[in-house]
Amino acid sequence: MNQNECYGEKAHRLIPAGAHTYSRSDEVFPANAPRVIEKSKGVHTWDVDGNEYIDYGMACRSVTVGYDYERISDAAIRQIRNGNTATKATKVEVEAAQAMCDLFPWVDMVKFAKNGSTVTTAAVKLARAYTGRKYIARCREHAFFSYDDWFIGSTVMNAGVPREIQELTLQFGFNDIESVKSLFEQYKGEIAALIMEPCDTQEPEDDFLQKTGELCREYGVVYILDEMITGFRWDLQGACKYYGVEPDLVTFGKGMANGFSVAALGGRREIMDLGGLTPGRERVFLISTTHGAEMSSLGALLETIEVYKELKVTDHIWEMGRKLVKGLSEIAAEEKLQEYFYLEGAACSPNLVICGKDRTPSFAHRTVFLQEMIKEGILMPYIAIAYEHTDTEIEKTLEAARKAMQVYSRALNGEVEQFLMGPEIRPVFRKYN
């Protein structure tokens, strides 16, 4: 038994699902994917057997510059040497809050935490406290907002969530302004907040973000934009800046500290201060976490912002994304697969669509393509470009894609099961294992 198999079996014995994030579990990767990673540097990652891959997962999209980028790692280490935490608020905590408020004009106050679920749930709580209402409207097409009941109860994996809580989350369609207005009319005066990502696999059309914001103001609904993925990727000031929209509350995480564990809730003072100490107000227990303002992560955040400014990180991410999209699209056209294999969404975070014979997305055919990419040393569960993806990595990726697409083409014209090395990949959200 090799180290991958040994550590993989041990992981499942000791950790439910074998990983601490469902999107890192074995079932969402082809059978030949590395089961356990030992180290990563730049945009390369090595498994416990020493196999090297060019990585496009980039730690659930959280590494936007590169693994162990020295300036950022050194900034985190300096804060560790300051004690890493303290009995009171720290200097770096205040500096990081100032940096966030300076960076985002629509953020008057900020609260830090360690993961995205904490801050999106805090945003929902604030909206309910601010409006005195109970319902939450969330975008049905956007895959994940939180592991907490208010969101998970609205998914197919709602086991353990009381029905009463499930019924408090309503759903609308992205780029469907009529679905938003209809929901607001049906539950007039009862919806506390609307939450969505500014962009997921589809970009906003016909001023959808702006029109939604106008409806939120008209109906007294708190407008929350989740920039967990889009923030620090679309633009240093996020997709809100890129698309020209200002939310009431906004959440960040992932790339804001190049993979270090920090997330943030920010927004208008009159809403955020409900979690503060203003005399005469009813107290709202917002976020209170021992490690939410961990100094090392906030040091990484501050340095990440400086790196972005100096190196024009998002410009590079867009450039490499466009090159990859163009290259993959050209290969698909050469193989006459453009109706089956294509990319959609923003080039800085393109969504790879791989279809079966019926021209609809197919997990089996996607598995074939991704497993062939792994054979060529490319780990691409999805596409998350980082600053340290260069022309060299893009060229190697396209060389691998040409070979992988030829195998995919044969699978498309034959029996796909004959081309699979193991089970087809499975979605995280499903009712049963």
C-alpha positions in Angstrom: 0.0 0.0 0.0 1.4 3.4 -1.0 1.3 6.5 1.2 -1.7 7.9 -0.6 -3.8 4.8 0.1 -2.5 4.5 3.7 -3.3 8.2 4.5 -6.5 8.1 2.6 -7.9 5.1 4.5 -6.7 6.7 7.8 -8.4 9.9 6.9 -11.8 8.2 6.4 -11.4 6.3 9.7 -10.6 9.4 11.7 -12.5 12.2 9.9 -16.2 12.1 8.7 -16.0 12.1 4.9 -12.2 12.0 5.1 -11.7 15.7 4.9 -12.8 18.8 6.8 -14.4 20.3 3.7 -16.9 18.3 1.7 -15.5 19.7 -1.6 -12.1 18.2 -0.6 -13.5 14.7 -0.2 -12.6 11.8 -2.4 -16.1 11.5 -4.0 -15.8 14.9 -5.8 -12.5 13.8 -7.5 -11.7 11.1 -10.1 -10.3 7.8 -8.7 -6.7 8.7 -9.7 -6.7 12.0 -7.9 -4.2 12.4 -5.0 -6.0 11.4 -1.8 -3.8 13.4 0.6 -1.6 16.4 -0.1 1.7 16.9 1.8 2.8 20.3 0.6 2.2 23.1 -1.9 4.3 26.0 -3.3 3.3 28.6 -5.9 0.7 26.9 -8.0 2.2 23.4 -7.6 1.1 20.7 -5.1 2.6 17.4 -4.0 0.9 14.4 -2.6 2.3 12.2 0.1 3.9 9.9 -2.5 5.8 12.9 -4.0 3.7 13.2 -7.2 3.6 16.8 -8.4 0.6 18.6 -10.0 -0.2 22.0 -11.4 -3.1 23.0 -9.1 -6.2 24.8 -10.3 -8.3 24.1 -7.2 -6.0 26.4 -5.1 -7.4 25.3 -1.8 -11.1 25.8 -2.5 -10.2 29.0 -4.4 -8.7 30.6 -1.3 -5.1 31.0 -2.6 -5.1 33.8 -5.1 -1.4 34.8 -5.2 0.3 31.4 -4.6 1.0 28.9 -1.9 3.6 30.1 0.6 4.1 33.4 -1.2 7.1 34.5 0.9 6.1 38.1 1.6 2.7 37.0 2.9 4.0 34.1 4.8 6.7 36.2 6.4 4.1 38.8 7.4 2.1 36.1 9.1 5.1 34.7 10.9 6.0 38.2 12.2 2.6 38.4 13.9 3.1 34.9 15.3 6.2 36.3 17.0 4.1 39.0 18.5 2.1 36.4 20.3 -0.5 35.5 17.6 -3.4 36.4 19.9 -4.0 38.6 23.0 -6.3 39.3 26.0 -7.6 42.5 24.3 -7.9 43.8 20.8 -4.5 43.9 19.1 -2.8 46.6 17.0 -2.9 44.5 13.9 -6.6 43.9 14.4 -7.3 47.6 14.4 -5.0 48.1 11.4 -6.7 45.3 9.4 -10.1 46.8 10.2 -8.9 50.2 9.0 -7.5 48.7 5.8 -10.8 47.0 5.0 -12.9 50.1 5.6 -10.4 52.2 3.5 -10.5 49.6 0.7 -14.3 49.3 0.4 -16.3 52.6 0.4 -19.5 50.6 1.3 -17.9 49.2 4.5 -18.1 51.5 7.6 -17.4 48.7 10.1 -16.0 45.2 9.9 -16.0 42.0 12.0 -13.5 39.3 11.4 -13.9 35.5 11.8 -12.2 32.3 10.7 -14.6 31.1 8.0 -17.2 32.2 5.6 -20.2 30.4 7.2 -19.7 32.4 10.4 -19.9 35.8 8.6 -22.8 35.0 6.3 -24.8 33.7 9.3 -23.8 36.9 11.2 -25.1 39.0 8.3 -28.4 37.1 8.3 -28.7 37.7 12.1 -28.0 41.4 11.8 -30.6 41.7 9.0 -33.2 40.0 11.1 -32.4 42.2 14.1 -32.4 45.4 12.0 -35.7 44.7 10.3 -37.5 42.7 12.9 -38.4 40.2 10.1 -37.8 36.5 9.9 -37.6 35.3 6.2 -34.3 35.2 4.2 -34.3 35.2 0.4 -31.3 33.4 -1.2 -30.3 32.7 -4.8 -31.1 29.2 -5.8 -28.3 28.8 -8.4 -25.5 29.7 -6.0 -24.0 26.6 -4.5 -23.1 27.5 -0.9 -23.5 30.2 1.6 -23.1 28.6 5.0 -23.1 25.3 6.9 -25.6 26.8 9.3 -29.3 25.8 9.4 -30.7 28.9 7.7 -29.0 27.8 4.5 -28.5 24.0 4.8 -32.2 23.7 5.6 -33.0 25.0 2.1 -30.9 22.3 0.4 -31.5 18.7 -0.3 -29.1 17.8 2.5 -31.4 19.2 5.2 -31.2 16.3 7.7 -31.0 17.6 11.2 -32.6 20.9 10.4 -36.1 21.5 11.9 -38.8 22.1 9.3 -39.7 25.3 10.9 -36.3 26.7 10.1 -36.3 25.2 6.6 -39.4 27.2 5.8 -37.8 30.5 6.7 -35.5 30.5 3.7 -37.0 31.4 0.3 -35.4 31.2 -3.1 -35.2 33.4 -6.2 -33.5 33.0 -9.6 -30.3 34.8 -10.6 -30.8 37.3 -13.5 -34.5 36.9 -12.9 -35.6 40.2 -11.5 -39.3 39.2 -11.7 -38.7 36.2 -9.4 -37.2 38.7 -6.8 -40.1 41.1 -7.1 -42.7 38.3 -6.9 -41.1 37.0 -3.7 -41.0 40.4 -2.2 -44.7 40.9 -3.0 -45.7 37.5 -1.8 -43.9 38.0 1.5 -44.3 41.8 1.7 -43.0 43.2 5.0 -41.7 39.8 6.1 -38.3 39.4 4.3 -35.3 40.5 6.4 -32.5 40.0 3.8 -31.7 39.0 0.3 -28.3 37.2 -0.2 -26.5 36.2 -3.3 -23.1 36.2 -4.9 -22.5 39.1 -7.4 -21.4 36.4 -9.9 -21.1 32.6 -9.9 -21.1 30.6 -13.1 -23.2 33.2 -14.9 -22.4 36.9 -15.0 -25.2 39.4 -14.0 -27.2 40.7 -17.0 -29.4 43.7 -17.7 -28.3 45.5 -14.4 -29.6 42.7 -12.3 -27.5 43.5 -9.3 -28.5 47.2 -9.4 -32.2 46.4 -10.0 -32.2 43.9 -7.1 -30.6 46.6 -4.8 -33.4 49.0 -5.8 -36.0 46.5 -5.0 -34.4 45.8 -1.6 -34.5 49.5 -0.8 -38.1 49.8 -1.9 -39.2 46.8 0.2 -37.0 47.5 3.2 -34.9 44.3 2.7 -31.2 44.2 3.7 -29.1 43.6 0.6 -26.3 41.2 1.3 -23.6 40.3 -1.3 -21.4 37.3 -0.6 -18.0 38.0 -2.0 -16.4 34.9 -0.6 -15.2 33.8 -4.0 -15.5 37.0 -6.1 -13.7 39.3 -3.5 -10.0 39.7 -4.2 -10.4 38.0 -7.5 -12.6 40.1 -9.8 -10.9 43.2 -8.5 -9.0 44.3 -5.3 -12.3 45.9 -4.4 -14.3 42.9 -5.4 -17.1 42.2 -7.8 -19.1 45.0 -6.2 -16.5 47.4 -7.7 -16.3 45.5 -10.9 -20.0 45.5 -11.5 -20.7 48.9 -9.9 -23.0 47.9 -7.1 -23.1 48.8 -3.4 -24.7 46.4 -0.9 -25.8 47.0 2.7 -23.7 44.1 4.0 -20.9 42.2 2.3 -18.9 39.1 3.3 -15.4 38.1 2.3 -13.1 35.1 2.9 -10.9 32.8 0.8 -8.5 35.0 -1.2 -8.5 37.9 1.2 -5.3 36.6 3.0 -4.0 34.2 0.3 -5.2 31.1 2.0 -4.7 32.1 5.7 -7.8 31.6 7.7 -9.7 34.9 7.9 -13.2 36.0 6.8 -15.0 39.3 7.2 -18.4 40.8 7.5 -18.6 44.5 6.6 -21.3 47.0 5.8 -23.2 50.1 6.8 -22.6 51.5 10.3 -26.3 51.7 11.2 -26.6 47.9 10.7 -23.2 46.7 11.8 -23.3 48.8 15.0 -26.3 46.7 16.2 -23.5 44.3 17.3 -21.7 47.0 19.2 -22.0 48.9 22.5 -24.1 51.9 21.6 -26.0 52.9 24.8 -29.8 52.4 24.8 -29.9 49.7 22.1 -31.0 46.1 22.5 -27.9 43.9 22.4 -27.3 41.7 19.4 -24.9 38.9 20.0 -23.1 39.1 16.6 -19.7 37.3 16.3 -17.6 36.4 19.3 -14.8 34.0 18.4 -11.6 33.5 20.3 -9.5 33.1 17.1 -11.5 35.4 14.8 -8.8 38.2 15.0 -5.8 35.8 15.0 -2.8 38.1 14.4 -1.0 35.9 11.9 -4.0 35.8 9.5 -4.6 39.5 9.8 -0.9 40.2 9.1 -1.3 38.0 6.0 -4.4 40.1 5.0 -2.5 43.4 5.3 0.4 42.1 3.2 -1.9 40.5 0.7 -3.5 43.9 0.1 -0.1 45.4 -0.5 0.9 42.6 -2.9 -2.3 43.1 -4.9 -1.6 46.8 -5.2 2.1 46.5 -6.2 1.8 43.5 -8.5 -1.6 44.1 -10.0 -2.7 40.6 -9.1 -6.3 40.7 -10.4 -5.1 42.0 -13.8 -2.8 39.0 -14.1 -5.6 36.6 -13.0 -7.9 38.0 -15.7 -5.1 37.8 -18.3 -4.2 34.2 -17.5 -7.9 33.3 -17.3 -8.5 34.7 -20.8 -5.6 32.7 -22.2 -6.8 29.5 -20.7 -10.4 30.0 -21.8 -9.2 30.9 -25.4 -6.9 27.9 -25.5 -9.4 25.3 -24.2 -12.1 26.7 -26.5 -9.8 26.5 -29.5 -8.9 22.8 -28.7 -12.6 22.0 -28.3 -13.3 23.6 -31.7 -10.5 21.6 -33.3 -11.9 18.4 -31.9 -15.5 19.5 -33.0 -16.6 19.4 -29.4 -17.6 23.0 -28.8 -21.2 22.1 -28.3 -20.2 19.6 -25.6 -17.2 21.2 -23.9 -17.2 24.9 -23.2 -16.5 27.6 -20.6 -18.9 30.1 -19.2 -18.9 33.0 -16.7 -16.1 35.5 -16.0 -12.7 34.7 -17.4 -11.1 35.4 -14.0 -13.0 32.4 -12.6 -14.3 30.4 -15.6 -16.8 27.6 -15.2 -15.9 24.4 -17.2 -18.9 22.7 -18.6 -18.5 19.1 -19.9 -21.5 17.4 -21.4 -22.6 13.9 -22.4 -24.2 12.9 -25.7 -27.4 14.8 -24.9 -25.4 18.0 -24.6 -26.2 18.4 -21.0 -23.6 18.4 -18.2 -22.5 14.9 -17.4 -20.6 13.9 -14.2 -19.4 10.7 -16.0 -17.9 12.6 -18.9 -16.5 15.3 -16.6 -14.8 12.5 -14.7 -13.1 11.2 -17.8 -11.7 14.5 -18.7 -10.5 15.4 -15.2 -8.9 11.9 -14.7 -7.0 12.3 -18.0 -5.8 15.7 -16.9 -4.5 14.2 -13.6 -2.5 11.6 -15.6 -0.8 14.6 -17.2 -0.1 16.2 -13.9 -2.9 18.8 -13.9 -5.3 18.9 -10.9 -8.3 20.8 -12.1 -11.5 20.1 -10.1 -12.6 23.6 -11.2 -10.6 26.6 -12.4 -9.2 29.0 -9.9 -6.4 31.1 -11.4 -3.7 32.5 -9.1 -1.1 35.2 -9.7 1.7 32.5 -9.9 -0.1 30.7 -12.8 2.1 32.0 -15.7 2.3 31.3 -19.4 4.4 28.2 -18.6 1.6 26.6 -16.5 -1.0 27.6 -19.0 0.9 26.1 -21.9 1.4 22.8 -20.0 -2.2 22.8 -19.1 -3.3 23.2 -22.7 -0.9 20.4 -23.8 -2.5 18.1 -21.3 -6.0 19.3 -22.3 -5.4 18.3 -25.9 -4.7 14.8 -24.9 -7.5 14.6 -22.3 -10.0 16.0 -24.8 -9.2 13.3 -27.3 -10.0 10.6 -24.7 -13.1 12.5 -23.8 -14.1 12.6 -27.4 -13.8 8.8 -27.7 -15.9 8.4 -24.5 -18.5 10.7 -25.9 -18.7 8.5 -29.0 -18.6 5.2 -27.2 -19.6 3.9 -23.8 -18.4 6.3 -21.2 -18.2 3.6 -18.5 -15.4 1.9 -20.4 -13.2 5.0 -20.0 -13.6 5.5 -16.2 -10.9 4.4 -13.8 -13.3 4.3 -10.9 -16.7 5.8 -9.8 -17.8 9.0 -11.5 -17.5 12.1 -9.4 -20.6 13.1 -7.3 -22.0 16.4 -6.2 -21.7 17.4 -2.6 -25.4 18.3 -2.3 -27.5 15.1 -2.6 -30.0 13.4 -0.3 -28.2 10.0 0.2 -24.7 8.7 0.1 
